[in-house]
């Protein structure tokens, strides 16, 4: 178990200083044993945190007002049967689009309108020890407010019923207390309010007072504007299904009945408001139509009167309407001219087709041209005959040649038919052209005659046109008035309440299970953070591997001493009482490992020190000496810790003389040696505490004392002062054959390794070895021991040198319950 770092080489001093300044000693590698140890060590905190979290969850659930939620589901449908039948235009927007209705339901103004009829103006409460409970729609008394000053709106007005006929009313306003006793039948008048109290159920008052330990009644006259704003924050309107046009109206409140009432009223009020709104719209349309009908009727009568007066004055009758006659006639002739021009164009096209190929006629190209023309009957007969002759010629050519007499005869007939067709086309074209010219001349004559029509004819036409417009407008208004009257009578909104709000039986908040889980989870997180923080900030040495890892110099690790289970006197020799115990085996291991440091013959000096008090150097020195003496060697312990000696306490001896008297030459060595109960083990106590222990150690007499002891003893063990606090023991550490440095598990800080490196580098203690004392074997499975030890040793609290030890005192204060809780034997 001898370990050395850096391949056994000591680093230069500048490297050591750099290492000393740069290392943080925070845990960077996971240590399962340390982690489990911290878990056990903080188990009491886990219990406290979980208990506190559970208690906090209980009080949170107990004193948090419950929140109830109630919902209504509304289906919006905007159809109108009469309007659909009459095809009346929809005046209320797109029936398929409900976004406007949805936003209207969400509006604050509609919310105020909806809750206006609910009993929300006065709220009745029963004051509990912490919370106030609202008696919505279930109060044992009612209040009728006659008059009130707006300054006390929202003020608590307390009610007390001494008996069934009297009532005490009190409130606080303007830093004053107002209180009066009244008869229930009287009007109660105060500077700020006048009211009447109506007792509804006195038996209910008695029952509530008994159940609630006579807690106070009070009511609040609400400011409806601010109350509506407060309630509005608890309203949720959401579109459930756009295709089905369903809307969910949800309201949350501390009172379940109120939550259901407001949600239900919102749905019902929307239906009622929609009926009123659309009926009012139809009414406005009808009023407009009525006003227009009267106005247009007057204009129609005026137009009719003007026509009658014109006909009477000008003796101009309806049958003498020449203008319309001329107009119709000219339209007819112009249409005929257009048709003739079209036919003439067709005939020119046919003639062009017949002549453009040298007299060859393409029958199949002519037939589509004449289709639909007025002359189709005359031309088509000739074309059909020509077509038949051409087909016969093609059939004939299969039997005879083209030069035969029969073929020549057929060609002659075809030529005759073509000439007849061509002459017929020319004749028709000439006739059509002549007719067109004749009609055009007549059109010109009619236009000349039309210019001579008197101006009265034009005036008469204007009057008739105005009359016709007024007549049509009047008729249209009468039709629309009738249609909208029927539509108004047939309008029945089809909004449906698919689900009416019900009084909730359980609150949605706080959620008991969720709150408990959250609080316990918070406790778990806090415990986890506590463990993680303590793990990463753990700054004490826990194992031999840490000593080897953190040391920056060649330091040998001699071994470890387990923690003793039972309380023992300070620094007592125990290896002789249980020579086969784990503790004795640990010291035997130290004795064996010591041979690897130096195995030369002759007496040896073992110098033991530590960084501070409380690390167990005296305990290790006494028991290490005891185990060496147990092997048959003569061993002596000398106590050089003259500031706070402990060797005499460990052996139960006096301290009248010892090293201090030897160093000043007052006594001889043989007179100061004392025998222990262990054969072969002697000791020299520190003697009276001197004022200058450092000067005594370096005065030169210590060497002669050691030389004299080496002649009689094989091993001299020196219990030195802590070198981390004073420099007394440095001289002995340099002169000893086996300098040993004691560290205590879970007590010595990791920074103490710097002190070891300083001794090695600055004082050239290359053979310095470390013993880890007080190791809890249950934390590390690789320690292979099952017991430890406990002892009390200390130079003082917070590493003070002259204070009394506190370790045993702390151990004695532990309760058996805590030991079980922390899983310590």
Buried (B, 14 or more C-beta within 10 A) or exposed (E): BBBBBEEEEBBEEEBBBEBBEEBEBEBEEEBEBBBBBBBBBBBEBBEEBBEBBBEBBBEBBEEBBBBBBBBBBBBBEBEBEBBEEBEBEEBBEEBEEBEEBBEBBBEEEBBBBBBEEBBBBBBBBBBEEEBBBBBBEEBBBBBEBEEBEEEBBEBBBBBBBEEEEBBBBBBBBEEEEBEEEBEBEEEBEBEBBBBBBEBEEBEBBEEBBEEBEEBBBBBBBBBBEEBBEEBBEBBBBEBEEEEEBBBBBBBBBBBBBBBBBBBBBBBBBBBEBBBEEBEEBBEEBBEBBEEBBEEBBEBBEEBBEBBEEBBEEBEBEEEBBEBEEBBEBBEEBBEBBEBBBEBBEBBEBBBEBBEEEEEEBEBEEBBEBBEEBBBBEBBBEBBEBBBEBBEEBEEBBEEEEEEEEEBEEBEEBBEEBBEEBBEBBEEBBEBBBEBBEEBBEBBEEBEEEBEEEEEBBEBBEEBBEBBEBBBEBBEBBBEBBEBBBBBBEBBEBEBBBBBBBBBBEEBEBBEEEEBBEBBBEBBBEBBEEBBEEBBEEBEBBBBBBBBBEBBBBBBBBBBBBBBBBEEBEBBBBBBBBEEEBBBBBBBBBBBEBBEEBEEEEEBBBBBBBBBBBBBBBBBBBBBBBBBBBBEEBBBBBBBBBBBBBBBBBBBEBEBEBBBBBBBBEEBEBEEBBBEBEBEBBBBBBBBBEBEEBBEBBBEEBBEEBBEBBBEBBBBBBBBBBBBBBBEBBBBBBEBBBBBBBBBBBBBBBBBBBBBBBBBBBEBEBBBBBBBBBBBBBBBBEEBEBEBBBBBBBBBBEEBEBEBEBBBBEEEEEEEEEEEEBBEBE
